[in-house]
């Protein structure tokens, strides 16, 4: 993968984002480190800079899922993780996009729920939890689902780790409350 400095030089990452993204990533990691039970899910949480912004992904792993199977209901620990990061998200100025992903169905198996419905519903549930924990509705720029069409591991699309919900702090200008001008 190209380094951040190379991607920045090619215009894929805005140079002005360096300090803000580093601070946002540090703030999110600190919020997660403040959870004593975080070691249980540390492999399930990925924070990385992308061309769109800073991604925080809640990723299923073999043996540890973030949502109940075929359900958009987060497990109790997932709920606590979302509630733990909400105050940090609330303090940051970035607009937020949330995207749900599923893994590809096993060959010959029909999923119990449509991958599209599941991915969108999980993203919506994450938005609901964050909003319930104080993140204003005006901060959410988009809620979407990609089903199994954007796997983390394209060589193995049915792998558990392809199931995830990604919260992206977008690089674009912060969302302004209705009626307020920059």
N, CA, C and O of each residue as an XYZ file, in Angstrom:
728
protein
N       0.848     -1.189      0.000
C       0.000      0.000      0.000
C       0.884      1.239      0.000
O       1.902      1.272      0.690
N       0.509      2.246     -0.758
C       1.323      3.461     -0.786
C       1.299      4.160      0.569
O       0.304      4.122      1.292
N       2.421      4.800      0.893
C       2.500      5.507      2.166
C       1.578      6.721      2.149
O       1.192      7.211      1.088
N       1.232      7.197      3.349
C       0.384      8.390      3.450
C       1.045      9.582      2.768
O       0.366     10.369      2.109
N       2.372      9.726      2.918
C       3.035     10.881      2.319
C       2.964     10.810      0.797
O       2.808     11.839      0.140
N       3.077      9.603      0.222
C       2.960      9.464     -1.231
C       1.519      9.735     -1.675
O       1.291     10.437     -2.659
N       0.556      9.177     -0.948
C      -0.847      9.402     -1.280
C      -1.185     10.888     -1.156
O      -1.956     11.422     -1.954
N      -0.607     11.552     -0.153
C      -0.847     12.982      0.040
C      -0.264     13.757     -1.134
O      -0.902     14.676     -1.649
N       0.959     13.389     -1.566
C       1.611     14.062     -2.684
C       0.807     13.892     -3.970
O       0.806     14.779     -4.823
N       0.127     12.764     -4.112
C      -0.684     12.506     -5.299
C      -2.079     13.119     -5.187
O      -2.918     12.931     -6.068
N      -2.324     13.856     -4.095
C      -3.597     14.538     -3.935
C      -4.720     13.660     -3.411
O      -5.878     14.078     -3.415
N      -4.404     12.454     -2.961
C      -5.441     11.573     -2.451
C      -5.828     11.909     -1.019
O      -6.948     11.620     -0.599
N      -4.921     12.513     -0.266
C      -5.199     12.925      1.107
C      -4.841     14.400      1.222
O      -3.708     14.782      0.929
N      -5.773     15.223      1.636
C      -5.455     16.651      1.765
C      -4.336     16.873      2.778
O      -4.388     16.347      3.890
N      -3.320     17.653      2.393
C      -2.186     17.901      3.281
C      -2.622     18.560      4.575
O      -2.031     18.303      5.624
N      -3.640     19.402      4.523
C      -4.085     20.115      5.710
C      -4.711     19.181      6.743
O      -4.967     19.583      7.878
N      -4.952     17.941      6.345
C      -5.620     17.010      7.248
C      -4.668     16.377      8.255
O      -5.121     15.786      9.235
N      -3.356     16.488      8.037
C      -2.383     15.773      8.861
C      -2.644     15.883     10.360
O      -2.878     14.882     11.036
N      -2.601     17.103     10.865
C      -2.712     17.319     12.306
C      -4.099     16.937     12.816
O      -4.216     16.273     13.846
N      -5.141     17.344     12.114
C      -6.509     17.043     12.554
C      -6.769     15.542     12.566
O      -7.382     15.022     13.499
N      -6.305     14.847     11.535
C      -6.514     13.396     11.473
C      -5.717     12.700     12.562
O      -6.223     11.785     13.212
N      -4.486     13.120     12.767
C      -3.666     12.517     13.823
C      -4.317     12.719     15.187
O      -4.354     11.801     16.007
N      -4.832     13.931     15.427
C      -5.499     14.204     16.698
C      -6.784     13.388     16.841
O      -7.072     12.864     17.917
N      -7.558     13.281     15.754
C      -8.796     12.496     15.789
C      -8.483     11.026     16.071
O      -9.141     10.396     16.899
N      -7.489     10.488     15.389
C      -7.118      9.085     15.600
C      -6.654      8.868     17.034
O      -7.030      7.879     17.664
N      -5.841      9.782     17.554
C      -5.370      9.676     18.933
C      -6.531      9.747     19.910
O      -6.589      8.979     20.870
N      -7.461     10.673     19.665
C      -8.626     10.818     20.546
C      -9.483      9.552     20.548
O      -9.930      9.109     21.607
N      -9.713      8.974     19.383
C     -10.513      7.751     19.307
C      -9.807      6.581     19.998
O     -10.432      5.807     20.722
N      -8.505      6.465     19.764
C      -7.749      5.377     20.421
C      -7.785      5.539     21.943
O      -7.922      4.557     22.673
N      -7.659      6.793     22.422
C      -7.698      7.031     23.867
C      -9.059      6.663     24.437
O      -9.141      6.039     25.496
N     -10.126      7.042     23.745
C     -11.475      6.694     24.216
C     -11.626      5.184     24.322
O     -12.235      4.681     25.266
N     -11.075      4.466     23.360
C     -11.167      3.003     23.382
C     -10.272      2.413     24.475
O     -10.645      1.441     25.133
N      -9.097      3.001     24.664
C      -8.181      2.494     25.702
C      -8.736      2.702     27.099
O      -8.323      2.021     28.037
N      -9.675      3.642     27.250
C     -10.291      3.896     28.550
C     -11.290      2.800     28.923
O     -11.814      2.794     30.037
N     -11.554      1.884     28.010
C     -12.470      0.769     28.287
C     -11.659     -0.417     28.806
O     -10.806     -0.929     28.080
N     -11.896     -0.868     30.037
C     -11.112     -1.995     30.553
C     -11.294     -3.262     29.731
O     -10.376     -4.077     29.641
N     -12.465     -3.437     29.130
C     -12.720     -4.675     28.395
C     -12.292     -4.598     26.925
O     -12.586     -5.510     26.153
N     -11.598     -3.518     26.528
C     -11.238     -3.329     25.125
C     -10.342     -4.447     24.608
O     -10.384     -4.759     23.418
N      -9.540     -5.053     25.464
C      -8.657     -6.123     24.996
C      -9.459     -7.255     24.361
O      -8.948     -7.966     23.496
N     -10.710     -7.426     24.785
C     -11.551     -8.483     24.214
C     -11.858     -8.226     22.739
O     -12.042     -9.170     21.972
N     -11.912     -6.970     22.345
C     -12.304     -6.650     20.975
C     -11.252     -5.840     20.217
O     -11.549     -5.285     19.159
N     -10.033     -5.764     20.741
C      -9.021     -4.918     20.104
C      -8.760     -5.322     18.651
O      -8.478     -4.459     17.820
N      -8.849     -6.604     18.334
C      -8.638     -7.036     16.951
C      -9.844     -6.727     16.071
O      -9.755     -6.799     14.846
N     -10.965     -6.384     16.688
C     -12.178     -6.082     15.929
C     -12.281     -4.615     15.543
O     -13.190     -4.240     14.804
N     -11.378     -3.784     16.022
C     -11.462     -2.343     15.777
C     -10.246     -1.893     14.982
O      -9.105     -2.075     15.407
N     -10.508     -1.304     13.821
C      -9.440     -0.802     12.963
C      -9.634      0.699     12.782
O     -10.738      1.163     12.497
N      -8.544      1.455     12.951
C      -8.578      2.893     12.697
C      -7.518      3.170     11.638
O      -6.338      2.876     11.830
N      -7.958      3.744     10.513
C      -7.003      4.032      9.446
C      -7.427      5.245      8.637
O      -8.612      5.550      8.502
N      -6.419      5.929      8.104
C      -6.646      7.083      7.256
C      -6.865      6.600      5.828
O      -6.122      5.752      5.334
N      -7.883      7.140      5.165
C      -8.165      6.804      3.775
C      -8.292      8.102      2.983
O      -8.137      9.190      3.538
N      -8.573      7.986      1.693
C      -8.710      9.204      0.890
C      -9.969      9.991      1.244
O     -10.041     11.188      0.966
N     -10.974      9.331      1.859
C     -12.204     10.025      2.245
C     -12.108     10.682      3.615
O     -12.750     11.702      3.864
N     -11.307     10.099      4.503
C     -11.218     10.612      5.863
C     -10.585      9.590      6.786
O      -9.760      8.779      6.366
N     -10.979      9.640      8.037
C     -10.472      8.704      9.031
C     -11.546      7.655      9.275
O     -12.663      7.978      9.680
N     -11.199      6.396      9.026
C     -12.137      5.288      9.200
C     -11.928      4.604     10.542
O     -10.802      4.302     10.937
N     -13.029      4.370     11.226
C     -13.031      3.496     12.393
C     -13.981      2.366     12.025
O     -15.182      2.582     11.861
N     -13.432      1.148     11.894
C     -14.234      0.000     11.467
C     -14.392     -0.987     12.605
O     -13.433     -1.325     13.298
N     -15.626     -1.442     12.785
C     -15.940     -2.517     13.719
C     -16.047     -3.774     12.862
O     -16.994     -3.924     12.089
N     -15.076     -4.676     13.000
C     -14.904     -5.791     12.078
C     -15.151     -7.113     12.796
O     -14.636     -7.334     13.892
N     -15.940     -7.990     12.178
C     -16.104     -9.341     12.722
C     -14.800    -10.108     12.548
O     -14.069     -9.908     11.577
N     -14.529    -10.967     13.483
C     -13.393    -11.890     13.389
C     -13.932    -13.281     13.641
O     -14.987    -13.440     14.255
N     -13.218    -14.289     13.172
C     -13.634    -15.661     13.483
C     -13.696    -15.804     14.991
O     -12.721    -15.522     15.688
N     -14.830    -16.240     15.492
C     -14.985    -16.447     16.924
C     -15.455    -15.227     17.692
O     -15.832    -15.357     18.857
N     -15.448    -14.044     17.087
C     -15.936    -12.856     17.772
C     -16.588    -11.923     16.759
O     -15.915    -11.293     15.943
N     -17.898    -11.851     16.832
C     -18.658    -10.959     15.952
C     -19.002     -9.692     16.718
O     -18.982     -9.671     17.948
N     -19.317     -8.639     15.977
C     -19.727     -7.373     16.585
C     -21.249     -7.249     16.626
O     -21.790     -6.459     17.400
N     -21.937     -8.030     15.792
C     -23.393     -8.084     15.745
C     -23.808     -9.548     15.826
O     -23.059    -10.443     15.433
N     -25.006     -9.777     16.338
C     -25.538    -11.132     16.321
C     -25.682    -11.571     14.864
O     -25.949    -10.748     13.988
N     -25.507    -12.861     14.608
C     -25.569    -13.382     13.245
C     -26.915    -13.067     12.586
O     -27.975    -13.255     13.184
N     -26.849    -12.585     11.346
C     -28.042    -12.232     10.564
C     -28.942    -11.230     11.281
O     -30.161    -11.243     11.106
N     -28.336    -10.366     12.086
C     -29.101     -9.393     12.855
C     -28.424     -8.037     12.754
O     -27.213     -7.947     12.557
N     -29.217     -6.988     12.891
C     -28.633     -5.651     12.925
C     -28.519     -5.154     14.361
O     -28.220     -3.981     14.585
N     -28.754     -6.034     15.341
C     -28.625     -5.675     16.746
C     -27.167     -5.860     17.182
O     -26.635     -6.967     17.103
N     -26.519     -4.781     17.641
C     -25.125     -4.933     18.083
C     -25.059     -5.746     19.373
O     -25.963     -5.684     20.206
N     -23.992     -6.497     19.524
C     -23.761     -7.206     20.777
C     -23.484     -6.168     21.870
O     -23.145     -5.023     21.571
N     -23.629     -6.570     23.121
C     -23.506     -5.625     24.248
C     -22.162     -4.896     24.230
O     -22.110     -3.689     24.466
N     -21.089     -5.613     23.954
C     -19.775     -4.973     23.948
C     -19.654     -3.983     22.780
O     -19.028     -2.933     22.921
N     -20.241     -4.312     21.648
C     -20.251     -3.394     20.508
C     -20.985     -2.114     20.882
O     -20.526     -1.014     20.575
N     -22.111     -2.259     21.536
C     -22.897     -1.105     21.997
C     -22.039     -0.224     22.908
O     -22.047      0.999     22.775
N     -21.293     -0.848     23.842
C     -20.447     -0.078     24.757
C     -19.315      0.638     24.014
O     -18.972      1.773     24.343
N     -18.736     -0.035     23.007
C     -17.678      0.603     22.212
C     -18.227      1.854     21.534
O     -17.595      2.910     21.571
N     -19.397      1.737     20.918
C     -20.004      2.890     20.238
C     -20.309      4.017     21.224
O     -20.060      5.187     20.932
N     -20.842      3.667     22.379
C     -21.138      4.686     23.394
C     -19.857      5.328     23.920
O     -19.858      6.503     24.287
N     -18.772      4.567     23.959
C     -17.490      5.086     24.447
C     -16.873      6.083     23.471
O     -16.243      7.052     23.896
N     -17.046      5.857     22.161
C     -16.432      6.772     21.187
C     -17.333      7.969     20.866
O     -16.866      8.955     20.296
N     -18.610      7.891     21.223
C     -19.556      8.968     20.886
C     -19.110     10.344     21.391
O     -19.178     11.301     20.619
N     -18.656     10.500     22.644
C     -18.234     11.838     23.091
C     -17.078     12.400     22.258
O     -17.026     13.603     21.999
N     -16.155     11.535     21.840
C     -15.048     11.992     20.995
C     -15.579     12.428     19.635
O     -15.190     13.479     19.127
N     -16.468     11.625     19.037
C     -17.053     11.997     17.749
C     -17.819     13.310     17.865
O     -17.783     14.135     16.953
N     -18.504     13.500     18.970
C     -19.285     14.716     19.195
C     -18.374     15.948     19.228
O     -18.756     17.011     18.739
N     -17.175     15.813     19.800
C     -16.251     16.953     19.914
C     -15.558     17.296     18.596
O     -15.167     18.444     18.383
N     -15.403     16.310     17.712
C     -14.706     16.554     16.452
C     -15.648     17.247     15.465
O     -16.854     17.001     15.502
N     -15.124     18.113     14.575
C     -16.001     18.885     13.691
C     -16.458     18.144     12.432
O     -17.364     18.610     11.742
N     -15.850     17.007     12.127
C     -16.089     16.340     10.849
C     -17.504     15.805     10.688
O     -18.140     15.371     11.649
N     -17.979     15.847      9.443
C     -19.203     15.145      9.089
C     -18.895     13.642      9.159
O     -17.747     13.226      9.004
N     -19.922     12.850      9.392
C     -19.749     11.409      9.603
C     -20.537     10.625      8.564
O     -21.715     10.894      8.328
N     -19.872      9.651      7.946
C     -20.538      8.702      7.047
C     -20.419      7.324      7.693
O     -19.376      6.985      8.252
N     -21.473      6.541      7.618
C     -21.452      5.192      8.186
C     -21.833      4.213      7.077
O     -22.841      4.390      6.393
N     -21.009      3.180      6.913
C     -21.223      2.206      5.852
C     -21.181      0.798      6.426
O     -20.252      0.436      7.147
N     -22.193      0.012      6.099
C     -22.240     -1.383      6.516
C     -21.785     -2.294      5.388
O     -21.991     -2.000      4.210
N     -21.163     -3.405      5.768
C     -20.663     -4.391      4.809
C     -21.006     -5.792      5.329
O     -21.049     -6.021      6.538
N     -21.243     -6.704      4.419
C     -21.408     -8.110      4.789
C     -20.314     -8.917      4.097
O     -19.592     -8.400      3.245
N     -20.203    -10.166      4.468
C     -19.339    -11.072      3.714
C     -20.200    -11.713      2.626
O     -21.429    -11.697      2.700
N     -19.546    -12.269      1.629
C     -20.284    -12.965      0.573
C     -20.871    -14.244      1.155
O     -20.244    -14.893      1.992
N     -22.068    -14.606      0.715
C     -22.649    -15.857      1.207
C     -21.786    -17.048      0.795
O     -21.154    -17.039     -0.261
N     -21.774    -18.068      1.646
C     -21.060    -19.306      1.309
C     -21.686    -19.886      0.047
O     -22.898    -19.781     -0.142
N     -20.893    -20.485     -0.807
C     -21.395    -21.081     -2.039
C     -22.495    -22.084     -1.729
O     -22.346    -22.963     -0.880
N     -23.602    -21.927     -2.442
C     -24.722    -22.847     -2.263
C     -25.640    -22.528     -1.103
O     -26.619    -23.239     -0.877
N     -25.337    -21.459     -0.353
C     -26.188    -21.085      0.785
C     -26.874    -19.768      0.497
O     -26.255    -18.837     -0.019
N     -28.135    -19.688      0.826
C     -28.888    -18.449      0.683
C     -28.953    -17.777      2.040
O     -29.380    -18.396      3.014
N     -28.533    -16.510      2.123
C     -28.561    -15.833      3.422
C     -29.989    -15.692      3.945
O     -30.938    -15.559      3.173
N     -30.123    -15.724      5.274
C     -31.435    -15.611      5.915
C     -32.032    -14.226      5.712
O     -33.254    -14.071      5.695
N     -31.187    -13.231      5.560
C     -31.634    -11.852      5.331
C     -30.799    -11.294      4.177
O     -29.625    -11.636      4.032
N     -31.401    -10.447      3.370
C     -30.694     -9.867      2.235
C     -29.432     -9.148      2.706
O     -29.498     -8.358      3.648
N     -28.275     -9.403      2.070
C     -27.049     -8.693      2.447
C     -27.204     -7.173      2.348
O     -26.590     -6.437      3.120
N     -28.020     -6.701      1.405
C     -28.251     -5.263      1.280
C     -28.987     -4.738      2.505
O     -28.587     -3.743      3.108
N     -30.071     -5.427      2.863
C     -30.852     -4.999      4.029
C     -30.009     -5.056      5.299
O     -30.066     -4.151      6.131
N     -29.228     -6.121      5.442
C     -28.412     -6.289      6.645
C     -27.352     -5.193      6.747
O     -27.159     -4.618      7.818
N     -26.665     -4.901      5.643
C     -25.596     -3.894      5.704
C     -26.153     -2.496      5.986
O     -25.575     -1.745      6.771
N     -27.266     -2.148      5.353
C     -27.873     -0.831      5.596
C     -28.423     -0.757      7.020
O     -28.264      0.261      7.693
N     -29.067     -1.827      7.481
C     -29.651     -1.830      8.830
C     -28.576     -1.717      9.903
O     -28.763     -1.011     10.894
N     -27.456     -2.405      9.715
C     -26.369     -2.299     10.702
C     -25.808     -0.882     10.730
O     -25.549     -0.347     11.808
N     -25.618     -0.268      9.572
C     -25.133      1.116      9.532
C     -26.129      2.040     10.225
O     -25.733      2.929     10.979
N     -27.418      1.833      9.972
C     -28.446      2.647     10.616
C     -28.478      2.460     12.116
O     -28.681      3.419     12.860
N     -28.278      1.231     12.567
C     -28.243      0.966     14.001
C     -27.060      1.663     14.659
O     -27.196      2.218     15.750
N     -25.901      1.639     14.005
C     -24.728      2.336     14.539
C     -25.029      3.833     14.652
O     -24.682      4.458     15.654
N     -25.669      4.409     13.638
C     -26.056      5.818     13.706
C     -26.994      6.061     14.877
O     -26.844      7.044     15.602
N     -27.965      5.167     15.066
C     -28.919      5.315     16.169
C     -28.219      5.295     17.527
O     -28.540      6.097     18.404
N     -27.264      4.381     17.702
C     -26.539      4.288     18.974
C     -25.724      5.561     19.203
O     -25.738      6.124     20.298
N     -25.014      6.011     18.163
C     -24.203      7.230     18.306
C     -25.090      8.444     18.592
O     -24.753      9.276     19.434
N     -26.220      8.544     17.894
C     -27.147      9.660     18.130
C     -27.711      9.589     19.545
O     -27.840     10.612     20.217
N     -28.044      8.386     19.994
C     -28.556      8.207     21.349
C     -27.527      8.558     22.411
O     -27.879      8.880     23.546
N     -26.237      8.495     22.034
C     -25.159      8.838     22.960
C     -24.701     10.284     22.778
O     -23.659     10.679     23.303
N     -25.491     11.082     22.025
C     -25.227     12.511     21.976
C     -24.631     13.077     20.701
O     -24.412     14.286     20.631
N     -24.356     12.259     19.681
C     -23.844     12.815     18.427
C     -25.033     13.433     17.686
O     -25.994     12.725     17.385
N     -24.992     14.743     17.383
C     -26.144     15.411     16.757
C     -26.466     14.852     15.370
O     -25.569     14.488     14.609
N     -27.762     14.793     15.057
C     -28.206     14.319     13.745
C     -27.560     15.104     12.610
O     -27.295     14.547     11.545
N     -27.305     16.382     12.823
C     -26.740     17.228     11.771
C     -25.335     16.791     11.355
O     -24.855     17.205     10.299
N     -24.677     15.979     12.148
C     -23.312     15.525     11.845
C     -23.263     14.368     10.861
O     -22.223     14.119     10.251
N     -24.382     13.651     10.697
C     -24.387     12.469      9.832
C     -24.606     12.890      8.383
O     -25.640     13.465      8.042
N     -23.613     12.596      7.527
C     -23.687     12.960      6.114
C     -24.321     11.847      5.282
O     -25.024     12.127      4.311
N     -24.080     10.581      5.654
C     -24.664      9.478      4.897
C     -24.649      8.200      5.728
O     -23.789      7.984      6.582
N     -25.641      7.367      5.435
C     -25.753      6.026      6.007
C     -25.969      5.115      4.805
O     -26.919      5.306      4.046
N     -25.101      4.133      4.628
C     -25.234      3.295      3.436
C     -24.823      1.859      3.719
O     -24.194      1.554      4.732
N     -25.200      0.988      2.790
C     -24.818     -0.409      2.863
C     -24.246     -0.845      1.537
O     -24.744     -0.456      0.481
N     -23.203     -1.652      1.586
C     -22.566     -2.135      0.361
C     -22.699     -3.638      0.201
O     -22.116     -4.220     -0.714
N     -23.472     -4.281      1.093
C     -23.597     -5.737      1.067
C     -22.190     -6.345      1.026
O     -21.350     -5.984      1.850
N     -21.916     -7.245      0.099
C     -20.604     -7.904      0.046
C     -19.763     -7.404     -1.138
O     -18.857     -8.102     -1.594
N     -20.064     -6.198     -1.632
C     -19.417     -5.712     -2.850
C     -18.147     -4.900     -2.634
O     -17.595     -4.379     -3.603
N     -17.669     -4.772     -1.413
C     -16.419     -4.057     -1.139
C     -15.682     -4.788     -0.010
O     -15.494     -4.227      1.070
N     -15.259     -6.052     -0.260
C     -14.645     -6.834      0.826
C     -13.266     -6.318      1.220
O     -12.512     -5.819      0.384
N     -12.950     -6.446      2.511
C     -11.589     -6.149      2.976
C     -10.608     -7.141      2.381
O      -9.460     -6.803      2.095
N     -11.074     -8.376      2.197
C     -10.237     -9.462      1.681
C     -10.862    -10.005      0.396
O     -11.566    -11.015      0.428
N     -10.608     -9.336     -0.739
C     -11.239     -9.741     -2.000
C     -10.902    -11.172     -2.416
O     -11.682    -11.817     -3.116
N      -9.746    -11.663     -1.988
C      -9.354    -13.030     -2.357
C     -10.177    -14.071     -1.595
O     -10.203    -15.241     -1.976
N     -10.849    -13.647     -0.518
C     -11.694    -14.556      0.259
C     -12.933    -13.790      0.719
O     -13.030    -13.426      1.891
N     -13.883    -13.539     -0.189
C     -15.020    -12.669      0.127
C     -15.980    -13.211      1.182
O     -16.788    -12.450      1.714
N     -15.917    -14.500      1.498
C     -16.821    -15.029      2.529
C     -16.187    -15.027      3.922
O     -16.809    -15.485      4.881
N     -14.979    -14.525      4.044
C     -14.276    -14.439      5.321
C     -15.041    -13.541      6.296
O     -15.575    -12.506      5.897
N     -15.094    -13.932      7.567
C     -15.813    -13.162      8.588
C     -15.345    -11.714      8.651
O     -16.151    -10.815      8.890
N     -14.066    -11.478      8.441
C     -13.506    -10.121      8.550
C     -14.022     -9.153      7.499
O     -13.778     -7.950      7.604
N     -14.721     -9.640      6.497
C     -15.341     -8.746      5.517
C     -16.616     -8.114      6.064
O     -17.091     -7.114      5.527
N     -17.179     -8.695      7.140
C     -18.373     -8.132      7.780
C     -17.922     -7.020      8.718
O     -17.167     -7.252      9.663
N     -18.400     -5.802      8.439
C     -17.962     -4.670      9.239
C     -18.901     -3.491      9.057
O     -19.675     -3.424      8.102
N     -18.811     -2.570      9.996
C     -19.453     -1.266      9.868
C     -18.336     -0.250     10.042
O     -17.571     -0.304     11.005
N     -18.254      0.681      9.091
C     -17.201      1.683      9.114
C     -17.800      3.061      9.363
O     -18.721      3.495      8.671
N     -17.252      3.736     10.369
C     -17.611      5.115     10.694
C     -16.482      5.971     10.125
O     -15.330      5.837     10.538
N     -16.810      6.850      9.177
C     -15.785      7.681      8.541
C     -15.968      9.134      8.955
O     -17.038      9.716      8.778
N     -14.905      9.707      9.507
C     -14.855     11.145      9.766
C     -14.364     11.767      8.467
O     -13.189     11.647      8.122
N     -15.248     12.419      7.758
C     -14.954     12.914      6.415
C     -14.039     14.128      6.433
O     -14.102     14.955      7.343
N     -13.177     14.226      5.401
C     -12.274     15.367      5.264
C     -12.990     16.654      4.904
O     -12.495     17.743      5.195
N     -14.151     16.542      4.273
C     -14.844     17.736      3.807
C     -15.107     18.689      4.961
O     -14.923     18.352      6.130
N     -15.541     19.885      4.600
C     -15.813     20.904      5.608
C     -16.799     20.380      6.644
O     -17.663     19.565      6.317
N     -16.682     20.835      7.882
C     -17.602     20.401      8.927
C     -19.047     20.740      8.573
O     -19.312     21.698      7.847
N     -19.960     19.957      9.086
C     -21.381     20.202      8.887
C     -21.781     21.392      9.744
O     -21.445     21.455     10.926
N     -22.500     22.335      9.146
C     -22.977     23.504      9.886
C     -24.426     23.274     10.297
O     -25.214     22.750      9.511
N     -24.785     23.657     11.511
C     -26.194     23.541     11.919
C     -27.076     24.366     10.989
O     -26.627     25.365     10.426
N     -28.337     23.947     10.827
C     -29.239     24.698      9.949
C     -29.304     26.176     10.340
O     -29.398     26.515     11.520
N     -29.251     27.045      9.336
C     -29.354     28.483      9.574
C     -28.053     29.163      9.953
O     -28.012     30.390     10.051
N     -26.977     28.394     10.172
C     -25.703     28.981     10.562
C     -24.772     28.999      9.348
O     -24.740     28.044      8.571
N     -24.020     30.083      9.189
C     -23.096     30.216      8.052
C     -21.670     30.174      8.574
O     -21.391     30.575      9.703
N     -20.757     29.671      7.712
C     -19.347     29.588      8.156
C     -18.734     30.940      8.403
O     -17.565     31.028      8.778
